[in-house]
Each structure stands twice: as structure tokens, then as C-alpha cells.
Amino acid sequence: MKSIEWIDRVISERKLPSDRQAALLIGMTPQLISKHRNGNVVTLDDENAYSIEKILGLPHGRIVADQHAERSKNPEISAMWRKLAATAAVLFLCTAIFPKAQAEQLVIKTPAIMNIGVFENTLNAYVICNILTIAKKNAACSYFY
């Protein structure tokens, strides 16, 4: 996602009246938000991405990885960052929705999480789809869809 989409999400979810209020909450200057809004800056730095993750209650690394993917000019590197962002989402869903023992079993059975350093086509889509389906039924974590 473009950086301004994340910023607008903070404004929307926190019902903030202005970009200035968003800037204060995130910890950036109003001028920087203006640069994001005008397209002069298209990705968040790691500190601001992390701040927005905390504000929105997203798993740590989700927006940071998304912004690294957005900024990468190499499609393979961008794909790697997107997989890392997806893995952060899966880990969050496992811990947010399931009892600890069940979450641990799902994580253990998901190759992408077991082999996070390897990552070559190891993402177990079946487990992820089941987790997302259950999450949708429980109306939890809707920001991943």
C-alpha cells in the first residue's frame, strides 16, 4: 500500500479531524504528511511504519515489510518482503484467534514460518486460507482482507 493509504487509515480509524492531528499521533511532522499526500514521498520510513502498526494494532513488521516491498525496484525482493508481511499477518492471526496450544500447532505446521529464512515457495496456502476463513467467520482481524 502507498504510505498515504496507511496514514488515511489512521485518520479514519481514530476519527481524526486533520492531517496535523495524525502527524502528532504518528510522530511525524505535518509537512511530511503533506509530502506523502502530494506524492513527493510514497513510502513510510521504518519508525513511522512501526508507529502506525502500534496505533492500528497491527502485528509488528506488517507495515514495515509492506513499505519495504513498496519501495523495492527488484520484483524478487519486493515479493520476499510481501511474503514476510503475510507471515506477520498469519502469526498475528494464530495468536489472536486460537488458544495457545492450537496456535502453536498451526505455526509449527506452516512451512513458511518454520523456515522463515529460506522462504522459497514454502508458504502453506491451505493453512493460511483456513486461518483467514475462521477469522472472517469470527469477524476478527478484518484489516487483512
C-alpha positions as CSV (number, residue, x, y, z in Angstrom):
1,M,0.0,0.0,0.0
2,K,1.1,3.5,-0.6
3,S,2.1,5.4,2.5
4,I,-0.8,7.8,2.4
5,E,-3.2,4.9,2.5
6,W,-1.8,3.9,5.8
7,I,-1.9,7.4,7.1
8,D,-5.5,7.8,5.9
9,R,-6.4,4.6,7.7
10,V,-5.1,6.1,10.9
11,I,-7.2,9.2,10.3
12,S,-10.2,7.1,9.6
13,E,-9.9,4.6,12.4
14,R,-9.0,7.2,15.0
15,K,-11.6,9.7,13.6
16,L,-9.0,12.4,13.5
17,P,-10.1,15.8,12.2
18,S,-6.9,16.7,10.3
19,D,-3.6,15.6,8.9
20,R,-2.0,17.7,11.7
21,Q,-3.6,15.5,14.3
22,A,-2.5,12.4,12.5
23,A,1.1,13.8,12.3
24,L,1.1,14.4,16.1
25,L,-0.2,10.9,16.8
26,I,2.2,9.1,14.4
27,G,5.2,11.2,15.4
28,M,5.9,12.9,12.1
29,T,5.7,16.5,11.0
30,P,2.6,17.9,9.2
31,Q,4.9,18.8,6.4
32,L,5.9,15.2,6.0
33,I,2.3,14.1,5.8
34,S,1.8,16.8,3.1
35,K,4.7,15.3,1.1
36,H,3.0,11.9,1.4
37,R,-0.3,13.3,0.3
38,N,1.2,15.1,-2.7
39,G,3.1,12.0,-3.8
40,N,6.5,13.5,-3.2
41,V,7.1,10.7,-0.6
42,V,5.5,7.3,-1.3
43,T,6.7,5.1,1.5
44,L,7.0,5.3,5.2
45,D,10.3,5.0,7.0
46,D,10.6,2.1,9.4
47,E,10.0,4.3,12.5
48,N,6.8,5.8,11.2
49,A,5.6,2.4,9.8
50,Y,6.2,0.9,13.2
51,S,4.3,3.8,14.9
52,I,1.3,3.2,12.6
53,E,1.4,-0.5,13.3
54,K,1.1,0.2,17.0
55,I,-1.7,2.8,16.5
56,L,-3.7,0.4,14.3
57,G,-3.0,-2.7,16.5
58,L,-1.3,-4.5,13.6
59,P,1.4,-7.1,14.1
60,H,4.9,-5.7,14.3
61,G,6.6,-5.9,11.0
62,R,3.4,-5.9,8.9
63,I,3.6,-2.3,7.6
64,V,7.4,-2.2,7.8
65,A,7.6,-5.2,5.4
66,D,4.8,-3.8,3.2
67,Q,6.7,-0.5,2.8
68,H,10.0,-2.2,2.0
69,A,8.1,-4.2,-0.7
70,E,6.6,-1.0,-2.0
71,R,9.9,0.8,-2.2
72,S,11.9,-2.1,-3.8
73,K,12.5,-1.8,-7.5
74,N,13.5,-5.5,-7.7
75,P,10.4,-7.7,-8.2
76,E,12.1,-10.7,-6.4
77,I,13.0,-8.5,-3.4
78,S,9.5,-7.0,-3.3
79,A,8.0,-10.5,-3.4
80,M,10.2,-11.5,-0.4
81,W,9.0,-8.5,1.6
82,R,5.4,-9.2,0.8
83,K,5.8,-12.8,2.0
84,L,7.3,-11.5,5.2
85,A,4.3,-9.2,5.6
86,A,1.9,-12.1,5.1
87,T,3.8,-14.2,7.6
88,A,3.5,-11.4,10.2
89,A,-0.2,-11.4,9.5
90,V,-0.5,-15.2,9.9
91,L,1.4,-15.2,13.1
92,F,-0.8,-12.5,14.4
93,L,-4.0,-14.3,13.4
94,C,-2.7,-17.5,15.0
95,T,-2.1,-15.8,18.3
96,A,-5.2,-13.6,18.3
97,I,-7.8,-16.2,17.3
98,F,-6.7,-19.6,18.6
99,P,-5.9,-20.9,22.0
100,K,-2.2,-21.0,22.6
101,A,-1.7,-24.8,22.0
102,Q,-3.7,-24.7,18.8
103,A,-1.9,-21.6,17.5
104,E,1.5,-23.3,18.2
105,Q,0.4,-26.3,16.2
106,L,-0.7,-24.2,13.2
107,V,2.5,-22.2,13.3
108,I,4.6,-25.4,13.5
109,K,2.8,-26.9,10.5
110,T,3.2,-23.8,8.4
111,P,6.5,-24.2,6.4
112,A,6.9,-20.5,5.8
113,I,7.0,-19.9,9.5
114,M,9.3,-22.9,10.2
115,N,11.7,-21.8,7.5
116,I,11.4,-18.1,7.7
117,G,15.0,-17.7,6.5
118,V,14.5,-19.9,3.5
119,F,11.1,-18.9,2.2
120,E,11.3,-20.2,-1.4
121,N,7.7,-21.2,-2.1
122,T,7.2,-22.7,1.3
123,L,4.1,-20.7,2.2
124,N,1.3,-23.2,3.1
125,A,-1.7,-21.6,1.5
126,Y,-4.1,-24.2,2.8
127,V,-3.3,-23.3,6.5
128,I,-3.4,-19.6,5.8
129,C,-6.7,-19.8,3.9
130,N,-8.2,-21.8,6.8
131,I,-7.0,-19.3,9.3
132,L,-8.4,-16.4,7.3
133,T,-11.7,-18.2,6.8
134,I,-12.1,-18.7,10.5
135,A,-11.0,-15.1,11.2
136,K,-13.7,-13.9,8.8
137,K,-16.3,-16.0,10.4
138,N,-15.3,-14.6,13.8
139,A,-15.3,-11.1,12.3
140,A,-11.8,-10.7,13.8
141,C,-8.8,-9.0,12.2
142,S,-10.8,-7.8,9.1
143,Y,-7.9,-5.5,8.2
144,F,-6.1,-8.4,6.5
145,Y,-8.7,-8.8,3.7
